[in-house]
Amino acid sequence: MVGTGASFPAKKVDIPDFLALGADPELLAAWDVGAHYVGTFETATDLESAASLQALKRAGWRAEELDLIIGSTLLPEKTNPSNIALTQHKIKALNAAAFEVNMSLISPVPSLAIAHALHRTGAYKKILVVASCQLQGAMDFSDPAVFAVCGDGAAAVVLGEVDEASGVLGSHMAAKGEYWENVGIEVKKPKFTTQFEDGSVRSRFYIDLERSGDPKEFVEWGMAAVPNAVATLLAKVRLSLADVDWVCPHQNVKPVSVQWVARIGVAADKVIETRKEYGNCGPANVLINLNHGAERRLFKHGDRILLCGLGSGMSVGTLMLQWHRSANAHMV
C-alpha cells in the first residue's frame, strides 16, 4: 500500500439537524451519534474521484500510471453501468481496467483481497481501490437509524510494488444469506409516518430485523459474526491478537461497535473509529478509518492493521494489512 485518501461533501449536519427531524435525543446519545456530511450536489463518483486523486498524489503517482481500478459503492448512480467506469474517466486513468465489487458495507475487504492477488500474479502492478457512499437518493427521513447515522463520503488506497513484504497478509469472509431481507435498499414506503416524508413509494435504505426469522437470533449472530471471523483470520495468518497493532472497523452505532471490540478482545485504544465525525459511510468506512490513522501518522513500518465489519446480505469481512514506510510518502 503506497497511498491513502478520503473525500467528503461540503454540507455538514449535526445533532440539532437530527433533532429537528424528530430523532430522540436519548437514542442519539446511546448510539454515540455525532456529525456527518451529506451530498447535495456531489455525486458518488465525484467523491470517489476526489478520494482517488488524493491517494494518488500522496503516493506520488499519476492517474495514467494505473492499470487497474476496483470500486464499490452503496447506491450506484445507475443500475448499469457501474460507477467505477465513470470514476476512471473523471480521474483520467486512461490505461486502467475498472470493475466493481459488491459485498455491501464491507466491500473493501474483497476488493483489497482481489487487488493483492492480482498484483501477486504480476497481471497488474499499480492498483487503485476506492469505496463510496452517497445515500441521499435512498434516504428515509422518517427513520433516525438512517438519517442520523448514515453519512456520505469516499476513501481510496493505492497498491504497488515496495521493497519489502507488506500489504495484505490474509483475509476471511463469510455470508449468512438467510438474513438477506433484513437490511438493504428497496422501493418502499418510509418506515414511519412523519411530516418529513410524504409517504411515497421510492428507493429507501432500511433496517428491519423482523423480516427473516427471530430478531434476537439475528442480533446475536451479528454480534458474534465479526469476532468469530477475526478469530478465523488470525488462525489463517498465524498471528495472535497481541500481534494486531490497529483495528479499522466498519463503524456501526456504539452499542454494536462496543460489543464487537469487547468480543474480539482488542484494547479500545487500538481501535480507529470516526463515527462522530463522519457517521456510517457504508463501504467507505474501513478505508476512511484507515486514512484517518494514516493522516495522523499513527502507523509505523510493519504495523499490522485489521479491517473488519458486517454488511447487508448478510456479509462478514476481515482482512489483515501490514503497513509499509513508503505509504503516503508525498503527504503534506
N, C-alpha and C positions, 0 to 999 in steps of 0.2 A: 504494500500500500504506500503510495507516494504523495497523495494529496487528499484533502477533505474540504467540503464546502457546504453551505446552507443558505437558504433564501426564504424570506417571509413577506407577506403582503404589507402594505402601508398601514392599513386600518387595524388599530388595536382595540380590543374590547376587554372589559374587566368586570369585577363583581357588581358595580352599580348597573351595568347594562344587563346582566343576567337577572338581577332582582327586578328590574323594570319589565322583563319578560315573564315574571311570575315565579322565578325559582325560589325555593325555600332556603333562607339563609343558613339554617341549621344543617341542611343537606349539603350545601356548598362547603361549609366548614368541615363536615365529616369526610367529604370527598377530597379535601385539601385543594379545592379549585382556586386558581389564580387567573392571570390574564392569558389571552392568546390573540392570534391575528386571524383576520378573515379576509378572503379575497373579494374585492369589489370589481375592479377592472382587470386584476391579474388572473390569468388562466393557469391551469396546472402546468402546461408546457412553458409558460413564462417563468414560473417558479423553478421548474426543472432546469431550464436554460441558465438562469442566474446562478443556481447552486453548482451546476456543472462547470460553468466558466470560472467560478471562484476556485473550485477544486483543481482545475487545470492550471490556473495561474499559480497557485501555491505549489504545484508540482513542477512548475517551470516548463510545461508542455503547451504546444499549440493544438487547437482542436483538430486540424487536418492530420495530426500525427496519430490520432486514434484509429484503431482498426476494428473495434467492437464497442457497442453501447448496449447495456442491458437495463431496461427500465421497469418500473412498477408504479401503479397509482391506485387510489381508492375509487375514484369516479372518473373514468375516461371522458375526454371531451367529445368523442364519438364512440358509438358501439363498435365501429370499424371504419378506418384503420386505427392502429394503436397510437397512443400519444407519442411514443418514442421516435417514430419516423419524423414527426414534426419537430421534436426537440433536436434531433440530428440536423435537420435543416436550419433551425434557428441559431444553433451554435456554429454552423458551417463546418461540421465534421464530415467533410466530403468523401473521405475514404473509409468511413466506418460502416460496417454492418450494424443493424439495430433490430432488437426484438424485445418483447415484453415477457415478464414472469408474473404470474398472479397467484400468490399464496396469502392474499388479503393483507392484514396488518403486519405480518411478519415476512413479507416478500423479500426484503433484503437478504435474509438467510439463504434461500435457494439461489438468489441472484449472485451473491458472493461465492457460494459453493460452485456454481456453474462457471463463473469467471475464473476462479482459481484452477478448476480442472482444465478448462480450455487453454489457459496460459501455460500450464504444465506440459500440455501436449506440444506446445510450440505453434499451434494454429493461429493464435492471436497474442500479440506482445504488449499492446497498450490498450487497456480496457477501462471504460467508464461505467460505473454502476450508479444509478440515480433513482430516487423514490420520491413520490409527491402525494399530497392530499390537498384537494380544493373541493370542499364538500358543499358549497353554497347552493348548488343546483339540486341537492337532495337533503337540505337541512329541514328538520322538523322543529319549528319554533314553539311547539306545544310541549316538548319533552326536554327537561333540563339535563337529562343524561346525554343528550345530543348537543343542544345549543350551548350549554355551559361548559362542556367538556371537550368537544372536538374543535381543534384549530386547524388552520391551513398553513402549509409550508412545504419545503422540499429540502433534500440533502443528497449529497453525492460523494463518492470516493473514486479515485483512480488507482488502478493497479498496474504495475510494471516491474521490470527487472531491477533487483537490488543485489548488492554484493554478498549478502548472507541470507540464510534461510529466514523467512518471515512470512507474513500474510496469514492465510487460512491454514490452521492446524488440523481442523476437522469440524464436522457438523453432524447434527442428528435432528431428524424431522419426523413428525407423526401426524396422524389425522384421525378425526372422530366424526365420520360423515353422518352418523345418526342424529347429530345436532346441527345439521345443515340449515334448518329453518330458523334457528334461534336469533341470529344476528345477520344483518345484511342490508342491502338496498333493493327495494322493490317498489312498484307502483301501488300506492295505498293511500288511505286517508291518514290524517295526523293521528298521533296516539291519543291525544286528549282534545277536548273542545275548549278553545281559548279564543280571546279576541285577536290573537296574533296569527291565527291560522284560519283560513276561510273554509276549511273542510273539503277542499278539492282533492281529487284523486290524482296524484303525481308521484314521481320518484321521491322516496324518502328513506333516509337511513333509520334503522330501527333496531331495538334490542327487546326481545320478547322471550323470556326464559321458559315460558309455559308451552311453547309450540311443539317441543319434542320431548315427551316423557316427563319425568318428575323433575321439577325445577331444583329441588335440593340435591338430587343426584348430579344434575348438570353443574351446579355451583361447586360441589365437592370435586368433581372431575376437573373443572377449570383451575381450582386452587392447587390440585396435585399435579396436573399435566406438565406445567413448566418445570417445577422442581424435579420431577421424575425424568424429564428429558435432559436436564442438566446433568443429573447423575449418570445417565447413559452416555452422554457425550464425554464426560470426564473419564469414564472407563474406556471409551474408544480411543481417546488420545493419550491414555496412560498418565493422567495428571490427577492430582488431588485438589480439593477446594483451596488448600493452602497455596497452591501454585497460581491461583487466579488473582491478578492484581486489581482488575477493574471489572465492573459489570455495567453494561449499557442495555437496559431492558426496554421492551415496549412499555410505555408508561400508561398504566391504567389509572383508575381512581385510587386514592390512597389505601382504602381497605384491601383492595386486591394486591397492590404492589407490596404492601407491608407483609401480607401473608406469603407471597412468593419469596421475598427476601428471607423471611424467618424460616420457611421450609427448606430453602436452598442451604441456609446456614452461613451465608456470607455476611461479613460485617457491613453495617449500614454506611460507614464512611468510604467503602469501596464502590458504592452504587452511584452512578451518574444519572440523575433524572432532571428534566427541565419542565416538569408538569406545570409549575406555577408561572412559567414564562411563556410557554408555547402551547400548553394543553396537549391533548391526544391528537397528534398529526398523522394518524394512520400508518401507512407503510414507511413514512419518513422517520418515524420515532427513533428507532435504534440508531440510525445514521445521524440524526440531529444530536442525540446524546453523545455519540462518538465524536462528532465535530466539536461539540461543546468542550469535551475533555481535551481535544487536540488544540483548540484555540487558547485554552488556559494552560497549555504546556504541562498537563498533568502526567502524560505518558512518557516513560523513559524507554530507551532502547531495550528491547527484549521483553517488555511488559506483555503479559497475556491478558487479553480483553475478551470477556464473554458477552455475546449478544444473545438475547433470549426473549421469548414472548409467545403470545397466543393471538390468533386471528380467527375471523369467522370462517365457517366451513365445516367443522372447526379444525384449525390447523395449528400445529405447535412447531416452533423452530428454535434451534440453538446452534451457535457457531462460536468457535474459538479463534481469535486473531492473535498474532504476535506482532508487536509494534516494531518499526524499524526507524533508526535515527534519521534517515533521509526524508521521512514523511514531512510534508509541508515545509520543505527547505526554503521556499520563497515566500513564506507567510510574513507579513509585516504588521 
